[in-house]
Amino acid sequence: MTVTFTTHPSTADLLLSADPERARAELARALDTQRVLDGTRHLLHTPPEVLTGEAARAGVELLRGIDLGSVLLNGWVKYRRLREAARYTLDNPGAGQMVPLAEHEIVSEHKPYIEVRLDGQPVARLNCGVNLVLHLTFVQASVRAGRLVRLTGGDCAVSIVFKIEGVEVGKARLVAVTLPLNRDFGDGIPLLRQARTAS
């Protein structure tokens, strides 16, 4: 059984705007205002607004590929207290533990890029940076057999900074994110490698 962890909003692009078309338009405006693509324009025989529009579309697509549920789970898998509880429950079959996560942050940095092509050939690469800070309060985790099996309570707010070629082109601070709380995760989400095969 595959367990998914779906937040709302679910992907990084929705932190900038709930409307993908608006997010694209705002990103294109920022790219144009900040003159981010000036170095790339001389390589192409394309109107500047076309280049800006395509780069903005690719940027939104790139952000859409960052799933906030996965970012949270990857952060929690590294969280020391959850790993300790996972180890304890693996070593003591049938035992479970509640882990208060209290107030904590998960910081996630991504360094993707956008490839610019002319007639199918790559001519430039736009380096991007996506910095996410997820601030969580009052979350409690239930751990059994080395797996996260339930989350209860808690709030989550996310801040994002999106850069292209080192220039900030998108930013949002403390966007409320709804977590799939107060429900079981079936067989659970493994917190340790050994828990992937544990029954």
Salt bridges, closest charged atoms under 4 A:
ASP13 OD2 - ARG64 NE 3.50
GLU21 OE2 - ARG24 NH2 2.93
GLU26 OE2 - ARG22 NE 2.74
ASP32 OD1 - ARG41 NH2 3.75
ASP38 OD2 - ARG35 NE 2.78
ASP38 OD1 - ARG41 NH1 2.64
GLU54 OE1 - ARG57 NH2 2.95
GLU61 OE2 - ARG57 NH1 2.87
GLU84 OE2 - ARG80 NH1 2.84
ASP91 OD1 - ARG87 NH1 3.17
GLU103 OE2 - HIS135 NE2 2.95
GLU105 OE2 - HIS135 ND1 3.27
GLU115 OE1 - ARG117 NE 2.86
ASP184 OD1 - ARG150 NH1 3.06
